[in-house]
Amino acid sequence: MLKLLLPTLLFFTYIQAQILPYDIKPTSMQSSHFMKITLLDAKELNFPPKDNLAVSELSALALNGENLYALSDKGYLYHFKIKIKNDHIKTLKLKKAFVLQNEKHKRLKKKYRDAEGLVFVDNKLLISFERKPRVELYSLDGIKIKNKKIHKDLRDLKLYKSENKALEALAYNEKYGIVTTPEKPLKNKNKKFHRLYTKENIYKFKASGGVSALEFIDDDTLMVLERKFNGLSFQRVITLSKVFLDNCKKNLCKEEILAIFDSSDGWNVDNFEGLTKVGKNRYLMVSDDNDSLLQKTLLVLFKI
């Protein structure tokens, strides 16, 4: 988040992120190949303080060329310039940051700021929210353009497990339109399954944790990022899987597990929340450090 009372628009000279090599693999594991993915690169991100600016709590990613957009769940939109070469993250620079605003160019009220899902579409940004669950279309400078219609089951906050378990993840393509899902199944639904909601349809798949990100792999296949955290043992489990929207029986879709990173097996994982496609079979995921000294902002590049 930005620890400062800020105007709605901030312009900076480029702030170069400190990107430190980071290995999420167990120390006993030498190969970068694991299950059905290959880990290409991982970096820990640190931004040097400047003008009382602190960059943290990154909860979503969206890429367009070398422009990497990111959200903070405090209602800030960041524009980065990223350079990926030879399957390695070379540089990451913060170009500018915006405070999310409503149609009247006023900063979103606190209970409306919990931005969690992000998709770049036609030079605009689709954003999903928790606490006040909704999907809205924004300009690249963070100004709301309009509301987007979502499935009727998602419109009532009372149906969610909690206000902080709402629309964490978001994806979009022309065939299915907006696809979103609560982090946890709705109160009146079987907890063994997650449900992916388009405007009119529902697609189910087996749950492995709370859904924190979605990304289309192709026209009919979604990558799903799920996470589990045990508050007693501090065990973290991150699961990546494919869900095939065109291969469903009674709306239960075929699923393929790509990777399971379990901290009890030695994986150095954190609170991964953001996911975006960056090239052929190549993806970035980012962890939300919760603005805590005990957690890290990690950027991981992998291929499937």
N, C-alpha and C positions, 0 to 999 in steps of 0.2 A: 504494500500500500504506500501511498505518498504521505509522509508524516509532516504535513504542512498545510496551512490554510491556503488553498490554491485557487487561481482563476480557473475557468472552465477549459482553457487551452494553455498548454505549456510547450514552448519551443526551446530546444537545447542545442548547443553545439553537441556533436555526437559524444555520448558517454560510452566508452569502451568497457564492456564487461570483462572481468577477470574470469577466464575459463580454465579451471584447474582439472587436470586428468583425474578421472574417477573410475573405479572398477566396481561394478555392482555384483560381479561374480563371486562365488565362494573362493577362498584362497586355494582350495584343493583343485579347482577347475581351471584347466589351461586353455581348452578350446573355446572359441567364441561361438561355436554352434551349440544350441541347446533346444531340445525338442524340435519344433518346426520353425525356429527363427535363428538368425545370426545377429549377434550383437556387434555393431560396427564401431561405435564410439559412445563415450559417456563423459560428461563434463559437470563439474560443480560450478555454479554461477555465483559470482559476487560482483556487486556494483559498488564502486567507490563512492562514498557520500559526496554529494555536491549540492550546495544551496539547500541543505537540509532535506534532500531527496533520498528516500530509501525505496528500493524496488523489491517487493516480496509478495508472497501469497498469490503466485501465478496459478490460475485455475483452469485455463483453456488456451488453446493455440489454433491459429488458422494461417495458412501460408498462401502467398501470391507472389510468385517469382522469388526475389530475394527479400521481399517484405514479409516479416513474420509478425502477426498480430497476436497479442496476449491480453487476457483479462485478469484483473484482480477481483476477488470476491468482495472488495470494498467499493466497487463501482468505478474502477479506473480502466482505461484502455491504453495499452502501450503499442507503439510502433517500433519494431526492431528491424535492423538490417542484418541478415544472417548470411554467412558464406560457408557453404559445404562443398568440399573438394575431395575427390578420391575417397569418398565415404567417411570423411572426418569433418567434424565441426571446427572450422578454422577461426572464425571471428563472430562476435555478436555485439552489435552496437545499438544503444537506445537512441532513436532519432527524435521522438516526441511522445508526449503523453496527454491524454484527455480525460476530463471528468465526464462521465455519462450524464447526458442532459435530456429532459423531456422536450416536447414539441415547442414549448415556450422558451427554450434555451435556459431552463433552470435546472440546477443540479437535482438528480433524483433524491427523493426523501430517503432517509436511512433504511426504512423497512422495504424499500423498493430497489436497493442497490446490489443485492446479493447475486451478482452476475456469475454464471457458472459454465454455460455452453456457448460455443462460438463457431460460426461457419462463414467463410467468405463466399458471397454470391453476387455476381454482376456488379462488382465494384462497390458493394455494400456489405453489411455484416448482420447476420442473424444472431441474436443473443437470447439464451434461455436463462431463467432466474429461479432461485429458491425464495422461500419466505412468502413472496407474493408470486406464485407460480404462473409463468406466462412466457410467450416467445414474442419478441419484437424485432422489427427491422430498424437498423441504425445506419447513419452515414459513417464514412471512415473517420470523421472527426468527432464521433461519439454523440451525435444528435439523433434523437428518436424520430423516425419517419412515420411508422404506423404499427399497430398491433397486427399479429398474425393469428389466424384461427387455428386452434388446436383441438384435439379430440375432446368430446364432451365430458369424458370421465376425468379429465385432468384439470377442470376449471374450478373445482371446489376444494379449497385448502383443507377442509375438514376430512376429506377422504384420504389424505396423505398420512403416512406413519407419524411424521412430524413436519413442522414448517421448514426444518433444515434437511429434509430428505426428499426434496421436491425435484425440480427439473435440472438435474446436475449435468446431463449429457444431451447433445444435439448433433444431428446430421441432416444432410439435404442432398437430393439429386432430382433431376427432372422427372424421373419415373415415379418415385414415391413421394416427392415433395418433402415437407418437414417430417423428420422422424425424431421423436424424443421419448424419454422414459424417466420415471421417478428413480431416485437412487435406490430406494427400497420399494417393494411392491405396495400397492395401496392397501389400506386396512382390510377391505372386504375381499381381497384376492389371496389365492394360495401362495404362500411365501416361498415355495419350492421353485417358482417360475418368475422370471422377469417378463414384462410385456413392453414391446416396442409399439408406440402409437404413431400412426399417421393421422391425417385429419379425419379419416373415415374408418380405418382398419386397425386391427390389433394383431401382433405377431408375438408368440410366446417362445421362450427358450429357458433351459434349466439355469438356475441361479448358482453362481459360485461366490458371490459377494455383493457388495453394493456397486452399482454401475456409476462410473465416474467420467467416462468418455465414450463417444461413438465416432466412427469414421467409415465412409464407404470405401471398400476395396475395389469393387466394380459395380455395375448397374444393379445387381441383385444381392450383393454380399456385403455385410457390415462387419467391421472389426469392433469388438466390444472390450473395453478396459474395465475390470472389476477389482475391488480392493476389500480386504478384510483386516481389521485391527483388533487385537485382544488387549484390553486395557490392563489386565493383570500380568500377563507374560510379556507384553509389548511385542508380540509376534505380529508381523505384517505379511500378508499374502497378496500378491498382485497376479491377476489372471488375464491373459490375452486370448481371445477366441474369435472364431468366425461364426457368423449366423447367416444362414442361407434363406433369404426371404422368398425365394422361388421354389423352395423345397420344404413345404410345410403340410402336415396332416392335422386337420381340425385346428389349424392355426398354431400348432406346435412345430417349430422349425428345426431342421437339422443344424447341429452345432458341431464345430471342430475346435478342440483346444489347441492353441498354438504354443503357449508357454505358461508355466506356473512358477513364479518367483516367491519362494517361501523363506522368510528370514530365519526360521528355525533350521533350515538347511544351509545357512551361511550366506544367503543373498543379502547384499547391502542395499536394500530397497527403502524407499521413503513413501510419502503420501502422493502417489501419482494420480493426477486429475486431468491432464490435458493430452490430446492426441491429434496429430495432423499428418497427412500424406505429404511427402516432400519429393517423391520421384517414383520410378517404377519399382514397386514392391518395397519401397522404403518409407519409413515413418519416424516421426519424432514424438516422444512423450516427455512431459514435464511434471515435476512434483511441486506441490504447494507446501511451503515451509511453515505455514500457519504463523508467520512472523515470530518464530520461536528460535532461540539460540540452540535448541536441542535438535532442530531439523534443518534440512538442506534444500536448496533449489537445485535439482538435478535435471539435466537435459540429456536424454538417451536417444541415440540413433540406431535403428535396427532394420533388418529386412526380413521378409517372409518368403 
